[in-house]
Every structure is written in structure tokens, then in C-alpha cells.
């Protein structure tokens, strides 16, 4: 036999559920308000193929303190588009890939010509991070 719950119990349960949802929404930062990730990197090798019109850059973080940030970015965004900033200040789009065989190294695929030579420092960010 079905026994309806008193209205007071239902309203308290509804308030508790709404409070829990509101607290969870405030605790989880939305992607729009998340802190932008900008990592200082160093090009270890650059290779350009003029016939294919592509440049490949093997890179790692410039500063030891950003090693874990780069590792997290590589694991979470391998195969995705990123932006790189060279010495002239302009941002260029590139595809970033995590090198599984080289711990802490990434690979960038960009349209040729290369935006910077080997051993050059550059900034790396996800598209939309404008900081």
C-alpha cells in the first residue's frame, strides 16, 4: 500500500537537494572563469618540410616549476589545437601532441615556415586563453 509523504518532508528534501546542487555549482569553476594556462617552453628541435608545407617542433617546458603544468596539458589536450607565441608577439595556431616515448616532451605541428628556430623560447596556451 502506498503512503504519501507529508508535504513538510517533501519540501525539506527538495530544499536539501537544491542546496546541494547550488553548492556543487559554486565549488566547480566553469571553463570560462578558470585560470588560463600559459607555459613558457623551449624548442629542442625544429624540422620544416617546404614541399609538405609543415613544421614540426619538439619542445619541453622552459622552467622546472612548470613541468607538472605542461605534463597535465599534454595528457589532457594531446591532439588538440593550441597557440604559440614567438618573439614577434604574434600567436600562431598549432596542433600539440604528447610524445609517449619521451617523458615531458611535446610535439607541435605548424604550417611552414617555422615561427622560431631550435633552442628558442616561446609561450604556449590553449585557444581562448588570452592572458
Secondary structure, 3 states (H helix, E strand, C coil): CCCCCCHHHHHHHHHHHHHHHHHHHHHCCCCCCCCCCEEEEEEEEEEEECCCCEEEEEEEECCHHHHHHHHHHHHHHCCCEEEEECCCCCEEEEEEEECCCCCCCEEEEEECCCCCCCCCEEEEEECCCCC
